[in-house]
């Protein structure tokens, strides 16, 4: 017969569920931001910025609930397993990464008026980049929800693809300026958009590291040779 679930575990599961909901919310915000930029819809971009308020609110809620739960455990001198402690640490770190991802998404939305003023259709390569990042966000949210380290590792591997697309777009922008095809303002706007996409991919890889850590105890770090797992913690 299975041991009864403790009140601590029930509360931790509830916070984890809220974190997953936040992940879906952030991913949707990013996709809306990209849609606003590609359609050059200034009103839709403003809606994205306004929607970030809810994400900020939930970010604070998750942090407060986690800290309160930790304080409750400490006050009762309740014994908590190493796995549960890893979960608590991961929730705090992932929550912070999601909030920063949302900030980057609103920065993307803020570019919509600039692109609308320039009035030049954005290149297909840029859409491929933004779609790739959207896929990364969907995968990392699924990995949080399922506690799936294999899916988290797939997110780590996708980082190189984002960097490759960014490099190609910057080369194309430089060539466009040199040949008089695009303005400097356009090139700078594309550069900023790709920077924000890369930043979001970086946040996703940070989350992936945490998913792997909470499920396996392994610490993942990036080296020149790629991603490696350091010896498992006790």
Order of alpha helices (4+ residues) and beta strands (2+ residues): alpha-alpha-alpha-alpha-alpha-alpha-alpha-beta-beta
